[in-house]
Amino acid sequence: MLVSFAGFSKDQLMAHKAEMNLTGKLDNGKIQGNAYMGCNQMSFTSEFKKDGIVKISQGISTMKACQDMNLESSFQKKIETMTKYSVEGHFLTLSDNQGNTMKFVAADWD
C-alpha cells in the first residue's frame, strides 16, 4: 500500500486504495509489477539490484475516464523516475535523484 507520496495525504492514498504489487514472476532478475491508484490498472517491469538501485520501465495503463485522475497521473509520471530503493522492516521506499520519494507498507501492515 502506498502510504507516502508528495502532494497527497495518507488519507487520500487510503481513500484511493493506492497500491503496488511486486509479487509477480521473477524472470531474468526482473519482476512484472502492477499498480492500482483508484481507477486504472498500471503495469511495468522492475529490477531491484542488491546495491539499492532499482530500474522501473515505462508503464502501460488501462484508459478509463475517471473522476479524479490526479494521483494516477502523478504516480505514472514519477514511478519510472525512481532509481533507488531501501527496505526497512515492512516499508519499501523508492526515491529518485531529485529527492522525491514514494513509501509503501506491506499490505498486511498499516
C-alpha positions in Angstrom: 0.0 0.0 0.0 1.3 3.5 -0.9 1.4 5.5 2.3 3.5 8.5 1.4 3.8 10.3 -1.9 4.4 14.0 -2.5 1.4 16.2 -2.6 -1.0 13.6 -1.3 -2.1 12.9 2.3 -2.1 9.4 3.7 -5.9 9.7 3.9 -6.1 10.4 0.2 -3.9 7.5 -0.6 -6.0 5.2 1.5 -9.3 6.5 0.0 -7.9 5.7 -3.5 -6.7 2.3 -2.2 -3.3 3.1 -3.8 -1.2 0.0 -4.1 1.7 -1.6 -6.0 2.2 -5.3 -6.3 5.7 -6.7 -6.8 4.9 -10.4 -6.3 4.9 -11.2 -10.0 7.1 -13.9 -11.5 10.8 -13.3 -11.4 12.3 -13.6 -14.9 16.0 -12.8 -15.6 16.1 -10.7 -12.4 13.0 -8.6 -13.5 9.6 -8.6 -11.8 6.4 -7.8 -13.6 4.7 -5.4 -11.3 1.3 -3.6 -11.3 -0.3 -0.7 -9.5 -3.7 0.5 -8.8 -4.4 4.1 -7.9 -8.2 4.1 -7.6 -9.4 3.6 -11.2 -6.9 2.3 -13.7 -4.5 -0.6 -13.6 -0.9 0.0 -14.4 1.8 -2.5 -15.4 5.5 -2.2 -15.5 8.7 -4.2 -15.2 11.1 -3.6 -12.3 14.6 -4.8 -11.5 15.9 -4.4 -7.9 19.6 -4.8 -7.6 21.5 -5.6 -4.4 23.2 -2.3 -4.2 20.0 -0.3 -3.6 19.5 0.5 -7.3 16.1 0.0 -9.0 15.1 0.2 -12.6 11.4 0.6 -13.5 10.2 0.6 -17.1 7.8 3.0 -18.6 4.4 1.6 -17.6 1.3 0.9 -19.5 -2.2 1.6 -18.2 -5.8 0.9 -18.9 -7.5 4.1 -20.1 -10.8 4.5 -18.1 -12.0 8.0 -17.8 -12.0 8.6 -14.0 -13.5 11.3 -11.9 -10.2 12.2 -10.2 -7.0 11.2 -12.1 -4.6 13.4 -10.3 -3.0 10.6 -8.2 -2.8 8.3 -11.2 -1.2 10.8 -13.4 1.4 11.8 -10.8 2.2 8.2 -9.9 2.6 7.2 -13.5 5.0 10.1 -14.2 7.1 9.5 -11.1 7.3 5.7 -10.8 9.6 5.4 -13.8 12.0 8.0 -12.5 12.7 6.1 -9.3 16.3 5.0 -9.2 17.0 3.9 -5.6 15.2 1.7 -3.0 15.5 0.9 0.6 13.7 -1.7 2.8 13.2 -1.0 6.5 11.0 -3.5 8.3 7.7 -3.7 6.4 8.4 -0.5 4.4 9.8 -0.1 0.9 10.9 3.4 -0.1 11.6 4.4 -3.7 13.5 7.6 -4.5 14.8 9.5 -7.5 17.9 11.7 -8.0 15.9 14.8 -7.1 14.9 13.7 -3.6 11.3 12.6 -4.5 10.1 9.6 -2.7 7.3 7.0 -2.6 6.8 4.9 0.5 4.9 1.7 0.7 4.0 -0.6 3.5 3.3 -4.4 3.2 -0.5 -4.9 2.6 -0.8 -6.8 5.9 0.6 -3.9 7.9 -0.7 -0.4 8.5 
